[in-house]
């Protein structure tokens, strides 16, 4: 139904307008008491083979919603009805910010891909906390945190700690995002010295809590093997709990869409099918080179249960989807779980 009726309609709108339109209708429809049982029955599917425990948390299934879709924790209860094993909100910053000028989100239908340069647009961590206080579902929540655009890198730690302290009572794990290509100079925080300093301080702050939350690092797919070696050393050295691999890419290789059309879209992070192989390579490198020293959440180009299996075989403990759901629709989550459970029990 989605591919042949809803998707063509949504794709007539510009991507960001379609996103907001979808949000508004999910909010309306998923909260109608008469429809909730139907929605649950349509999307419900769980299997014992899918359950797993990772960094001390028990996930009913390994399929998560990646950060960026529900930045402000506006649809947690509604999206939980689709059957996600976990939902990652954000990227959140201490203060609200509008993000980059529009247009800033583009579709590449030939490649089943997106380019975005959103720029951490969000309503600020305080507003998200108020929504988290009111949520009803018990789905596991990850808090993806970043810095405001006008915060210099030398002061970035303050922003990350501000978000960490605000969110700590309301999320189950944290993701430190230093890998978005859409905030100026942010990726410089991935360099060995500043990253080690940042994560050491964040880990130290987390350990002061009686109930510490797992802390993960989200990395770019554009890192060299040498930089990935540094990531392994930093993650194991600081004692943080894992890695999310990967964010969007600035590479434009391997696209079917014409170079001219891609060039017109401008800068931004590329996600979708084209990212699948590289994200899997990064996962495999991290897990094999580190000897599975830490869990990895695999993100990038997941459209089928075969894609999920590939990420898991490469060493991922969990996976996340975003662009795949834009192209495949909300039923993707159930299809992934059914296909994966069949593979795991054959």
C-alpha positions as CSV (number, residue, x, y, z in Angstrom):
1,X,0.0,0.0,0.0
2,X,2.7,2.5,1.0
3,X,4.8,2.0,-2.2
4,X,1.9,2.3,-4.6
5,X,-0.3,5.0,-3.0
6,X,1.2,6.8,0.0
7,X,4.8,7.1,-1.3
8,X,3.9,8.6,-4.7
9,X,1.8,11.2,-3.0
10,X,4.5,12.1,-0.4
11,X,7.2,12.2,-3.2
12,X,5.2,14.9,-4.9
13,X,6.1,17.1,-1.9
14,X,9.6,18.4,-1.2
15,X,11.2,16.0,1.3
16,X,11.1,18.2,4.3
17,X,7.5,19.1,3.8
18,X,6.7,15.4,3.3
19,X,8.5,14.7,6.6
20,X,6.4,17.2,8.5
21,X,3.2,16.1,6.8
22,X,3.9,12.5,7.8
23,X,4.6,13.5,11.4
24,X,1.3,15.3,11.7
25,X,-0.7,12.4,10.3
26,X,1.1,9.8,12.4
27,X,0.3,12.0,15.5
28,X,-3.3,12.2,14.6
29,X,-4.0,8.6,13.4
30,X,-1.9,6.7,15.9
31,X,-3.5,8.4,18.8
32,X,-7.1,7.5,17.8
33,X,-8.3,4.9,20.4
34,X,-10.3,3.1,17.7
35,X,-7.2,2.7,15.5
36,X,-4.5,1.8,18.0
37,X,-5.5,-1.9,18.4
38,X,-5.5,-2.2,14.6
39,X,-2.2,-0.5,14.2
40,X,-0.7,-2.8,16.8
41,X,-2.1,-5.9,15.2
42,X,-0.8,-4.8,11.7
43,X,2.7,-4.1,12.8
44,X,3.2,-6.4,15.7
45,X,5.7,-9.2,15.4
46,X,8.2,-10.5,17.9
47,X,10.2,-13.7,18.2
48,X,12.3,-15.0,21.0
49,X,15.2,-15.5,18.5
50,X,15.3,-11.7,18.0
51,X,15.9,-10.7,21.6
52,X,19.4,-9.8,22.7
53,X,21.3,-8.1,25.5
54,X,23.8,-5.5,24.5
55,X,25.8,-3.1,26.8
56,X,23.6,-4.3,29.7
57,X,20.3,-3.5,28.1
58,X,17.8,-6.1,26.9
59,X,16.4,-5.4,23.4
60,X,13.2,-7.2,22.3
61,X,14.6,-7.1,18.8
62,X,17.7,-5.6,17.1
63,X,15.9,-3.2,14.7
64,X,16.1,0.4,15.9
65,X,15.1,3.8,14.5
66,X,18.1,5.9,13.7
67,X,18.7,9.4,15.0
68,X,17.4,12.2,12.8
69,X,13.9,10.9,12.2
70,X,12.4,11.9,15.6
71,X,14.9,14.6,16.6
72,X,12.7,16.1,19.3
73,X,11.2,13.0,20.9
74,X,7.8,14.0,19.5
75,X,6.7,10.6,18.3
76,X,8.1,8.0,20.6
77,X,4.8,6.4,21.6
78,X,3.6,6.4,18.1
79,X,6.7,5.0,16.5
80,X,6.9,2.3,19.1
81,X,3.7,0.9,17.7
82,X,5.7,0.0,14.5
83,X,7.6,-2.5,16.5
84,X,11.1,-1.0,16.9
85,X,13.4,-2.6,19.4
86,X,14.7,0.8,20.3
87,X,14.4,4.5,19.2
88,X,17.2,7.0,19.0
89,X,16.2,10.6,19.4
90,X,18.2,13.7,18.4
91,X,20.7,15.0,17.6
92,X,19.8,17.3,20.5
93,X,21.7,20.4,21.4
94,X,21.6,22.5,24.6
95,X,19.8,25.4,22.9
96,X,17.2,25.3,20.2
97,X,18.5,26.0,16.7
98,X,16.9,26.3,13.3
99,X,19.6,24.4,11.4
100,X,20.8,25.2,8.0
101,X,18.9,27.3,5.3
102,X,16.3,25.4,3.2
103,X,16.2,23.5,1.0
104,X,18.4,21.1,2.9
105,X,16.9,17.6,2.3
106,X,17.0,15.9,-1.1
107,X,15.9,12.6,-2.6
108,X,17.8,10.5,-5.1
109,X,15.1,8.0,-6.1
110,X,17.4,6.2,-8.6
111,X,19.8,5.4,-5.8
112,X,17.2,5.0,-3.0
113,X,19.1,7.6,-1.2
114,X,18.9,11.0,0.6
115,X,21.2,13.9,0.9
116,X,20.7,16.1,3.9
117,X,22.4,19.2,5.4
118,X,19.9,19.7,8.2
119,X,22.4,21.1,10.7
120,X,21.2,19.7,14.0
121,X,17.8,21.5,13.7
122,X,16.0,20.8,17.0
123,X,14.0,22.5,19.7
124,X,16.6,22.1,22.4
125,X,17.2,19.4,25.0
126,X,14.8,20.9,27.6
127,X,11.8,20.7,25.3
128,X,12.6,17.1,24.5
129,X,12.9,16.2,28.2
130,X,9.4,17.5,28.8
131,X,8.1,15.2,26.1
132,X,10.1,12.3,27.5
133,X,8.5,12.8,30.9
134,X,5.1,12.2,29.4
135,X,5.8,9.2,27.2
136,X,3.8,6.0,27.9
137,X,5.6,3.3,25.9
138,X,8.6,1.5,27.4
139,X,10.6,1.1,24.2
140,X,14.3,1.6,24.9
141,X,15.4,5.2,24.0
142,X,18.8,6.4,22.9
143,X,19.8,10.1,23.3
144,X,21.9,11.4,20.5
145,X,23.7,14.5,21.7
146,X,25.7,17.2,20.0
147,X,26.9,20.8,20.2
148,X,25.2,24.0,19.1
149,X,26.5,25.4,15.8
150,X,27.9,28.6,17.4
151,X,29.7,26.8,20.2
152,X,33.4,26.6,19.4
153,X,35.0,23.2,19.5
154,X,37.1,24.3,22.5
155,X,33.9,24.6,24.4
156,X,32.0,21.6,22.9
157,X,32.4,19.5,26.0
158,X,30.2,21.8,27.9
159,X,27.4,21.3,25.4
160,X,27.7,17.5,25.5
161,X,27.7,17.5,29.3
162,X,24.7,19.8,29.4
163,X,22.7,17.4,27.2
164,X,23.9,14.4,29.1
165,X,22.9,15.7,32.5
166,X,19.5,16.9,31.2
167,X,18.6,13.6,29.5
168,X,20.2,11.1,31.9
169,X,16.9,10.3,33.9
170,X,14.9,9.8,30.7
171,X,17.0,7.8,28.2
172,X,18.6,4.3,28.3
173,X,21.8,5.0,26.4
174,X,23.7,8.0,24.9
175,X,25.3,8.5,21.5
176,X,28.0,11.2,21.2
177,X,27.7,12.6,17.7
178,X,30.9,14.2,16.4
179,X,30.5,12.8,12.8
180,X,27.7,14.9,11.2
181,X,29.1,16.7,8.1
182,X,26.5,19.5,8.4
183,X,27.9,21.4,11.4
184,X,31.0,23.4,10.6
185,X,34.2,21.9,12.0
186,X,32.3,19.2,14.0
187,X,34.2,16.3,12.4
188,X,37.4,17.8,13.7
189,X,36.3,16.4,17.1
190,X,36.9,13.0,15.6
191,X,40.7,13.6,15.5
192,X,42.5,11.5,18.1
193,X,43.5,14.1,20.7
194,X,40.2,16.1,20.9
195,X,38.1,13.0,20.7
196,X,40.0,11.2,23.5
197,X,39.7,14.3,25.7
198,X,36.0,14.6,25.0
199,X,35.1,11.0,25.6
200,X,37.3,10.8,28.7
201,X,35.4,13.7,30.3
202,X,32.0,12.4,29.2
203,X,32.8,8.9,30.6
204,X,34.0,10.4,33.9
205,X,30.8,12.5,34.2
206,X,28.7,9.4,33.5
207,X,30.5,7.3,36.1
208,X,29.5,9.7,38.8
209,X,25.9,8.7,38.5
210,X,24.7,5.8,40.7
211,X,23.1,4.3,37.6
212,X,25.4,5.0,34.7
213,X,24.0,4.8,31.1
214,X,25.9,3.3,28.3
215,X,27.8,5.8,26.2
216,X,28.5,5.2,22.5
217,X,30.3,7.1,19.8
218,X,28.8,7.7,16.3
219,X,31.5,7.8,13.6
220,X,31.6,8.8,10.0
221,X,32.0,6.3,7.1
222,X,34.7,8.5,5.6
223,X,37.5,7.6,8.1
224,X,40.6,5.9,6.9
225,X,41.8,2.6,8.4
226,X,44.4,4.5,10.4
227,X,41.7,6.7,11.8
228,X,39.6,3.7,12.6
229,X,42.6,2.3,14.5
230,X,42.6,5.5,16.6
231,X,38.8,5.0,17.2
232,X,39.4,1.5,18.5
233,X,42.2,2.7,20.8
234,X,40.1,5.6,22.1
235,X,37.0,3.5,22.7
236,X,38.9,0.8,24.6
237,X,41.1,3.3,26.4
238,X,38.3,5.5,27.6
239,X,36.0,2.6,28.5
240,X,33.0,3.9,26.7
241,X,30.4,1.2,25.7
242,X,30.3,1.0,22.0
243,X,30.2,2.6,18.5
244,X,27.4,3.5,16.1
245,X,28.7,2.9,12.5
246,X,28.0,4.9,10.5
247,X,26.7,8.4,10.0
248,X,26.1,9.8,6.5
249,X,28.9,10.1,4.0
250,X,30.3,13.1,2.1
251,X,31.5,10.8,-0.7
252,X,29.4,10.9,-4.0
253,X,30.9,7.8,-5.7
254,X,28.8,5.0,-7.1
255,X,25.6,7.0,-7.7
256,X,23.2,6.4,-10.6
257,X,21.9,10.0,-10.3
258,X,23.7,12.3,-12.7
259,X,26.7,14.2,-11.3
260,X,25.1,17.4,-12.5
261,X,21.9,16.8,-10.6
262,X,23.8,15.7,-7.5
263,X,26.0,18.8,-7.8
264,X,22.8,21.0,-7.8
265,X,21.8,19.5,-4.5
266,X,25.0,20.8,-3.0
267,X,26.8,19.8,0.2
268,X,25.4,17.4,2.8
269,X,25.5,13.8,4.1
270,X,24.5,11.0,1.8
271,X,22.5,8.0,3.2
272,X,20.7,5.0,1.7
273,X,21.6,2.0,-0.4
274,X,24.9,3.4,-1.6
275,X,26.2,3.6,1.9
276,X,25.5,-0.1,2.7
277,X,28.8,-1.6,1.6
278,X,31.0,1.1,3.3
279,X,29.1,0.9,6.6
280,X,29.5,-2.8,6.6
281,X,33.2,-2.5,5.9
282,X,33.6,-0.2,8.8
283,X,31.7,-2.5,11.1
284,X,33.8,-5.5,10.0
285,X,37.0,-3.6,10.5
286,X,36.1,-2.3,14.0
287,X,35.0,-5.7,15.3
288,X,37.7,-7.8,13.7
289,X,40.6,-5.4,14.5
290,X,39.4,-4.9,18.1
291,X,38.6,-8.6,18.7
292,X,35.0,-7.7,19.4
293,X,36.1,-5.5,22.3
294,X,32.9,-3.4,22.2
295,X,29.4,-3.6,20.6
296,X,28.7,-1.9,17.3
297,X,25.3,-0.6,16.1
298,X,25.2,-0.9,12.4
299,X,23.6,1.9,10.3
300,X,23.6,2.5,6.6
301,X,21.6,1.1,3.6
302,X,19.4,-1.3,5.4
303,X,16.4,-2.2,3.2
304,X,16.0,-6.0,3.5
305,X,16.5,-8.7,6.1
306,X,19.5,-9.8,4.0
307,X,21.0,-6.3,4.7
308,X,20.4,-6.8,8.4
309,X,22.0,-10.3,8.3
310,X,25.0,-8.8,6.5
311,X,25.5,-6.2,9.2
312,X,25.2,-8.8,12.0
313,X,27.6,-11.2,10.3
314,X,30.1,-8.3,10.0
315,X,29.9,-8.0,13.8
316,X,27.1,-5.6,14.5
317,X,25.0,-6.3,17.6
318,X,22.1,-4.1,16.6
319,X,21.1,-2.2,13.5
320,X,19.2,1.0,12.8
321,X,17.1,2.2,9.8
322,X,16.0,5.5,8.5
323,X,16.3,6.1,4.7
324,X,15.1,2.5,4.1
325,X,11.8,3.4,5.8
326,X,11.4,6.5,3.7
327,X,11.5,4.3,0.5
328,X,10.0,1.1,1.9
329,X,7.4,2.4,4.3
330,X,6.6,1.6,8.0
331,X,5.9,-2.1,7.2
332,X,9.7,-2.4,6.7
333,X,10.3,-3.0,10.5
334,X,8.0,-6.0,10.6
335,X,9.4,-7.4,7.3
336,X,13.0,-7.1,8.7
337,X,12.0,-8.9,11.9
338,X,10.2,-11.7,10.2
339,X,12.9,-12.3,7.7
340,X,15.6,-12.2,10.3
341,X,13.9,-14.5,12.7
342,X,13.4,-17.0,9.9
343,X,17.1,-16.8,9.1
344,X,18.1,-17.2,12.7
345,X,15.9,-20.3,13.3
346,X,16.5,-22.2,10.0
